[in-house]
């Protein structure tokens, strides 16, 4: 399997309701995101998918989160705006976008700080 990864980021505010401490207060992060894609077949140019295509998809999804109060986005009204659920949201949105590109989304990692990361990948 060939694996490609795209890194990008976004800035947003959120609060984790029901969690005692500073995370329950409104605060923000400069989130870093890495999305990994996998596939078996290269095209006639020797590419799995052009990086520009994948970067565009990642940017499109992250632009929906950038400079937003995450708790107001419908997806996060039904669940916590935690890094774990942010990773799941990005994963699901990316799956929809790349379904015709010949690749699968393998994993999404979301860093809320330099030292703290949550990731999501489907079980095999």
N, CA, C and O of each residue as an XYZ file, in Angstrom:
496
protein
N       0.838     -1.176      0.000
C       0.000      0.000      0.000
C       0.884      1.241      0.000
O       1.898      1.301      0.695
N       0.482      2.220     -0.788
C       1.135      3.523     -0.796
C       0.379      4.434      0.164
O      -0.849      4.394      0.227
N       1.114      5.254      0.909
C       0.511      6.149      1.894
C       0.991      7.566      1.639
O       2.189      7.811      1.497
N       0.050      8.498      1.582
C       0.333      9.921      1.461
C      -0.241     10.622      2.685
O      -1.295     10.235      3.190
N       0.449     11.650      3.159
C      -0.041     12.416      4.302
C       0.022     13.901      3.993
O       0.961     14.384      3.362
N      -0.995     14.611      4.451
C      -1.083     16.054      4.297
C      -1.161     16.657      5.686
O      -1.931     16.198      6.530
N      -0.346     17.705      5.925
C      -0.400     18.449      7.184
C      -0.935     19.843      6.911
O      -0.592     20.473      5.911
N      -1.767     20.304      7.804
C      -2.327     21.646      7.717
C      -2.775     22.021      9.121
O      -2.449     21.320     10.079
N      -3.503     23.093      9.255
C      -3.961     23.492     10.568
C      -5.072     24.509     10.500
O      -5.423     25.012      9.432
N      -5.617     24.797     11.661
C      -6.659     25.811     11.773
C      -6.664     26.329     13.205
O      -6.149     25.679     14.115
N      -7.241     27.484     13.389
C      -7.387     28.091     14.715
C      -8.866     28.138     15.050
O      -9.688     28.509     14.212
N      -9.201     27.767     16.263
C     -10.612     27.770     16.660
C     -10.716     27.831     18.182
O      -9.762     27.554     18.909
N     -11.903     28.203     18.628
C     -12.209     28.238     20.054
C     -13.216     27.129     20.357
O     -13.988     26.711     19.494
N     -13.185     26.668     21.602
C     -14.168     25.686     22.043
C     -14.170     25.636     23.553
O     -13.357     26.273     24.221
N     -15.098     24.868     24.069
C     -15.109     24.550     25.495
C     -15.649     23.142     25.642
O     -16.567     22.731     24.932
N     -15.070     22.420     26.566
C     -15.493     21.043     26.825
C     -16.427     21.082     28.031
O     -15.976     21.171     29.173
N     -17.712     21.016     27.771
C     -18.706     21.132     28.824
C     -18.715     19.890     29.703
O     -18.576     18.765     29.225
N     -18.883     20.124     30.998
C     -18.956     19.018     31.946
C     -17.604     18.530     32.418
O     -17.538     17.583     33.202
N     -16.524     19.146     31.966
C     -15.177     18.760     32.400
C     -14.684     19.837     33.354
O     -14.435     20.969     32.939
N     -14.545     19.506     34.581
C     -14.110     20.492     35.565
C     -12.710     20.989     35.219
O     -11.845     20.210     34.818
N     -12.502     22.264     35.375
C     -11.185     22.828     35.129
C     -11.191     23.796     33.968
O     -12.246     24.186     33.469
N      -9.991     24.181     33.541
C      -9.877     25.232     32.529
C     -10.444     24.858     31.158
O     -10.795     25.747     30.382
N     -10.541     23.572     30.846
C     -11.073     23.173     29.539
C     -12.565     23.481     29.408
O     -13.095     23.560     28.300
N     -13.231     23.652     30.545
C     -14.652     23.982     30.503
C     -14.876     25.451     30.153
O     -15.959     25.831     29.708
N     -13.861     26.263     30.352
C     -13.944     27.680     29.989
C     -13.662     27.846     28.500
O     -12.952     27.039     27.899
N     -14.219     28.889     27.917
C     -13.952     29.194     26.521
C     -12.457     29.430     26.337
O     -11.860     30.239     27.048
N     -11.851     28.725     25.381
C     -10.426     28.867     25.096
C     -10.174     28.462     23.648
O     -11.049     27.892     22.996
N      -8.999     28.752     23.157
C      -8.693     28.447     21.768
C      -7.400     27.674     21.604
O      -6.576     27.580     22.514
N      -7.254     27.124     20.407
C      -6.052     26.389     20.041
C      -5.673     26.729     18.602
O      -6.519     27.104     17.790
N      -4.419     26.592     18.316
C      -3.945     26.521     16.938
C      -3.761     25.030     16.663
O      -2.702     24.462     16.929
N      -4.799     24.414     16.131
C      -4.797     22.978     15.901
C      -3.913     22.639     14.701
O      -3.956     23.320     13.676
N      -3.121     21.592     14.835
C      -2.368     21.031     13.712
C      -3.054     19.721     13.333
O      -3.492     18.966     14.202
N      -3.142     19.460     12.038
C      -3.876     18.284     11.552
C      -3.020     17.544     10.536
O      -2.377     18.164      9.688
N      -3.012     16.231     10.621
C      -2.374     15.385      9.617
C      -3.389     14.336      9.165
O      -3.946     13.596      9.976
N      -3.611     14.292      7.862
C      -4.532     13.321      7.278
C      -3.712     12.376      6.408
O      -2.970     12.823      5.533
N      -3.844     11.066      6.644
C      -3.123     10.056      5.864
C      -4.089      9.285      4.987
O      -5.178      8.901      5.414
N      -3.665      9.068      3.747
C      -4.455      8.388      2.726
C      -3.673      7.187      2.227
O      -2.444      7.225      2.176
N      -4.365      6.133      1.862
C      -3.688      4.958      1.334
C      -4.389      4.407      0.112
O      -5.601      4.548     -0.051
N      -3.596      3.772     -0.749
C      -4.146      3.136     -1.936
C      -3.140      2.173     -2.530
O      -1.956      2.202     -2.194
N      -3.620      1.328     -3.410
C      -2.794      0.273     -3.989
C      -2.226      0.611     -5.358
O      -1.172      0.093     -5.728
N      -2.891      1.456     -6.109
C      -2.528      1.640     -7.516
C      -2.069      3.055     -7.820
O      -2.707      4.040     -7.447
N      -0.941      3.119     -8.511
C      -0.437      4.398     -8.989
C      -0.979      4.655    -10.386
O      -1.243      3.718    -11.139
N      -1.145      5.928    -10.728
C      -1.622      6.263    -12.068
C      -0.462      6.212    -13.066
O       0.654      5.839    -12.704
N      -0.722      6.582    -14.303
C       0.293      6.505    -15.359
C       1.472      7.432    -15.105
O       2.538      7.254    -15.693
N       1.290      8.428    -14.225
C       2.382      9.350    -13.873
C       3.200      8.842    -12.695
O       4.198      9.456    -12.316
N       2.778      7.717    -12.113
C       3.458      7.183    -10.934
C       2.980      7.818     -9.645
O       3.691      7.802     -8.641
N       1.771      8.382     -9.666
C       1.207      9.050     -8.491
C       0.000      8.288     -7.973
O      -0.796      7.756     -8.746
N      -0.123      8.245     -6.665
C      -1.340      7.705     -6.064
C      -2.474      8.705     -6.301
O      -3.515      8.359     -6.861
N      -2.261      9.924     -5.875
C      -3.127     11.082     -6.128
C      -2.210     12.293     -6.078
O      -1.279     12.330     -5.274
N      -2.454     13.260     -6.905
C      -1.670     14.489     -6.875
C      -1.824     15.153     -5.501
O      -2.945     15.340     -5.028
N      -0.717     15.506     -4.866
C      -0.765     16.155     -3.558
C      -1.650     17.395     -3.576
O      -2.336     17.679     -2.594
N      -1.643     18.137     -4.684
C      -2.461     19.351     -4.765
C      -3.937     19.045     -4.573
O      -4.657     19.819     -3.942
N      -4.387     17.928     -5.111
C      -5.792     17.527     -4.964
C      -6.104     17.268     -3.494
O      -7.097     17.770     -2.968
N      -5.256     16.484     -2.835
C      -5.485     16.162     -1.427
C      -5.375     17.396     -0.541
O      -6.163     17.566      0.389
N      -4.397     18.259     -0.826
C      -4.272     19.504     -0.058
C      -5.532     20.346     -0.179
O      -5.975     20.946      0.800
N      -6.107     20.393     -1.364
C      -7.340     21.151     -1.571
C      -8.491     20.604     -0.754
O      -9.261     21.369     -0.173
N      -8.616     19.286     -0.703
C      -9.673     18.667      0.093
C      -9.477     18.952      1.586
O     -10.424     19.308      2.288
N      -8.245     18.791      2.058
C      -7.972     19.043      3.477
C      -8.267     20.506      3.801
O      -8.912     20.793      4.809
N      -7.815     21.412      2.981
C      -8.052     22.842      3.201
C      -9.552     23.140      3.218
O     -10.013     23.934      4.038
N     -10.316     22.513      2.322
C     -11.766     22.744      2.272
C     -12.433     22.337      3.585
O     -13.296     23.055      4.090
N     -12.040     21.197      4.135
C     -12.635     20.735      5.393
C     -12.197     21.627      6.549
O     -13.022     22.021      7.373
N     -10.920     21.944      6.616
C     -10.438     22.756      7.740
C     -10.966     24.180      7.688
O     -11.107     24.824      8.728
N     -11.261     24.681      6.495
C     -11.790     26.045      6.386
C     -13.163     26.152      7.048
O     -13.570     27.246      7.439
N     -13.883     25.038      7.180
C     -15.183     25.038      7.862
C     -15.023     25.172      9.380
O     -15.972     25.514     10.085
N     -13.810     24.899      9.874
C     -13.530     24.966     11.306
C     -12.726     26.208     11.690
O     -12.767     26.649     12.838
N     -12.006     26.761     10.738
C     -11.048     27.836     11.010
C     -11.738     29.100     11.520
O     -12.712     29.580     10.941
N     -11.204     29.620     12.616
C     -11.687     30.846     13.249
C     -13.172     30.769     13.598
O     -13.927     31.727     13.431
N     -13.557     29.599     14.087
C     -14.945     29.381     14.497
C     -14.977     28.994     15.976
O     -13.981     28.554     16.549
N     -16.148     29.175     16.564
C     -16.432     28.627     17.890
C     -17.028     27.249     17.619
O     -18.188     27.136     17.222
N     -16.235     26.208     17.834
C     -16.608     24.858     17.418
C     -17.930     24.389     18.008
O     -18.671     23.659     17.349
N     -18.238     24.790     19.227
C     -19.465     24.346     19.881
C     -20.716     24.819     19.140
O     -21.800     24.282     19.368
N     -20.588     25.807     18.262
C     -21.742     26.303     17.506
C     -21.937     25.583     16.174
O     -22.970     25.763     15.530
N     -20.980     24.781     15.754
C     -21.107     24.013     14.518
C     -22.054     22.846     14.794
O     -21.880     22.150     15.795
N     -23.053     22.611     13.935
C     -24.053     21.570     14.218
C     -23.471     20.219     14.651
O     -23.999     19.596     15.572
N     -22.411     19.762     14.016
C     -21.803     18.471     14.357
C     -21.416     18.423     15.838
O     -21.567     17.387     16.486
N     -20.920     19.539     16.373
C     -20.438     19.568     17.751
C     -21.507     20.004     18.744
O     -21.241     20.062     19.944
N     -22.694     20.307     18.274
C     -23.808     20.546     19.192
C     -24.286     19.222     19.771
O     -24.852     19.182     20.863
N     -24.056     18.136     19.031
C     -24.516     16.809     19.431
C     -23.454     16.008     20.176
O     -23.743     14.940     20.717
N     -22.238     16.515     20.207
C     -21.131     15.809     20.853
C     -20.087     16.831     21.294
O     -20.149     17.996     20.900
N     -19.152     16.406     22.094
C     -18.102     17.307     22.586
C     -17.234     17.807     21.437
O     -17.050     17.112     20.437
N     -16.713     18.997     21.586
C     -15.777     19.544     20.587
C     -14.341     19.183     20.973
O     -13.427     19.999     20.857
N     -14.168     17.959     21.427
C     -12.850     17.460     21.843
C     -11.977     17.181     20.616
O     -12.479     17.075     19.498
N     -10.694     17.065     20.835
C      -9.784     16.718     19.739
C     -10.154     15.365     19.131
O     -10.001     15.157     17.927
N     -10.640     14.450     19.964
C     -11.055     13.147     19.463
C     -12.192     13.287     18.449
O     -12.138     12.706     17.365
N     -13.212     14.055     18.805
C     -14.339     14.237     17.882
C     -13.979     15.126     16.695
O     -14.544     14.971     15.613
N     -13.057     16.042     16.886
C     -12.588     16.840     15.745
C     -11.921     15.906     14.734
O     -12.148     16.029     13.531
N     -11.104     14.978     15.218
C     -10.458     14.001     14.319
C     -11.505     13.168     13.588
O     -11.376     12.935     12.386
N     -12.534     12.719     14.290
C     -13.594     11.936     13.661
C     -14.330     12.771     12.613
O     -14.598     12.283     11.515
N     -14.656     14.009     12.936
C     -15.332     14.903     11.987
C     -14.516     15.051     10.702
O     -15.045     14.900      9.601
N     -13.234     15.344     10.852
C     -12.374     15.523      9.680
C     -12.297     14.220      8.886
O     -12.371     14.239      7.657
N     -12.153     13.101      9.573
C     -12.094     11.790      8.909
C     -13.341     11.570      8.057
O     -13.233     11.227      6.880
N     -14.508     11.761      8.635
C     -15.761     11.524      7.913
C     -15.930     12.466      6.728
O     -16.382     12.051      5.661
N     -15.568     13.729      6.914
C     -15.669     14.696      5.812
C     -14.685     14.341      4.692
O     -15.020     14.451      3.512
N     -13.489     13.924      5.057
C     -12.492     13.547      4.051
C     -12.939     12.312      3.285
O     -12.742     12.233      2.073
N     -13.537     11.350      3.971
C     -14.038     10.147      3.284
C     -15.009     10.514      2.164
O     -14.949      9.950      1.072
N     -15.897     11.457      2.441
C     -16.868     11.883      1.420
C     -16.172     12.530      0.229
O     -16.559     12.309     -0.918
N     -15.152     13.325      0.502
C     -14.497     14.075     -0.567
C     -13.617     13.204     -1.463
O     -13.534     13.454     -2.666
N     -12.965     12.195     -0.907
C     -12.007     11.408     -1.699
C     -12.581     10.110     -2.242
O     -11.839      9.295     -2.790
N     -13.855      9.903     -2.106
C     -14.436      8.607     -2.496
C     -14.211      8.266     -3.956
O     -14.252      7.088     -4.309
N     -13.975      9.243     -4.820
C     -13.745      8.955     -6.243
C     -12.284      9.125     -6.658
O     -11.980      9.160     -7.850
N     -11.389      9.230     -5.693
C      -9.978      9.468     -5.992
C      -9.122      8.197     -5.975
O      -7.930      8.258     -6.275
N      -9.703      7.067     -5.633
C      -8.939      5.819     -5.599
C      -8.080      5.649     -4.361
O      -7.143      4.851     -4.354
N      -8.401      6.406     -3.301
C      -7.679      6.282     -2.040
C      -8.683      6.167     -0.902
O      -9.855      6.516     -1.045
N      -8.201      5.674      0.222
C      -8.982      5.627      1.453
C      -8.338      6.538      2.476
O      -7.120      6.718      2.481
N      -9.149      7.109      3.334
C      -8.613      7.850      4.472
C      -8.191      6.809      5.495
O      -8.993      5.976      5.915
N      -6.931      6.864      5.892
C      -6.413      5.884      6.853
C      -6.486      6.395      8.284
O      -6.883      5.669      9.195
N      -6.094      7.659      8.470
C      -6.015      8.195      9.829
C      -6.012      9.709      9.785
O      -5.493     10.325      8.855
N      -6.603     10.290     10.811
C      -6.546     11.739     11.017
C      -5.998     11.966     12.415
O      -6.495     11.399     13.387
N      -4.970     12.801     12.508
C      -4.393     13.198     13.795
C      -4.654     14.679     13.993
O      -4.506     15.480     13.069
N      -5.044     15.034     15.211
C      -5.310     16.432     15.561
C      -4.520     16.769     16.821
O      -4.722     16.170     17.877
N      -3.624     17.731     16.691
C      -2.845     18.221     17.830
C      -3.488     19.499     18.331
O      -3.720     20.429     17.559
N      -3.776     19.546     19.629
C      -4.259     20.802     20.199
C      -3.113     21.564     20.855
O      -3.269     22.723     21.240
N      -1.975     20.913     20.979
C      -0.749     21.571     21.442
C       0.422     20.786     20.855
O       0.230     19.754     20.211
N       1.614     21.278     21.079
C       2.804     20.578     20.580
C       2.923     19.174     21.142
O       3.500     18.292     20.506
N       2.379     18.966     22.333
C       2.592     17.706     23.036
C       1.357     16.840     23.183
O       1.428     15.773     23.791
N       0.216     17.274     22.639
C      -1.032     16.528     22.843
C      -1.755     16.316     21.524
O      -2.073     17.264     20.805
N      -2.007     15.046     21.223
C      -2.594     14.673     19.943
C      -3.661     13.610     20.161
O      -3.514     12.727     21.006
N      -4.742     13.707     19.383
C      -5.751     12.654     19.325
C      -5.848     12.216     17.876
O      -5.652     13.023     16.967
N      -6.148     10.942     17.654
C      -6.269     10.472     16.276
C      -7.474      9.561     16.140
O      -7.983      9.006     17.115
N      -7.912      9.425     14.899
C      -8.998      8.508     14.578
C      -8.636      7.735     13.331
O      -8.158      8.305     12.350
N      -8.867      6.430     13.373
C      -8.766      5.566     12.192
C      -9.807      4.464     12.347
O     -10.145      4.054     13.457
N     -10.297      4.006     11.226
C     -11.292      2.945     11.251
C     -10.612      1.625     11.624
O      -9.459      1.375     11.271
N     -11.356      0.798     12.342
C     -10.830     -0.533     12.629
C     -10.893     -1.357     11.345
O     -11.820     -1.219     10.546
N      -9.904     -2.204     11.166
C      -9.864     -3.044      9.958
C     -10.862     -4.164     10.034
O     -10.963     -4.965      9.105
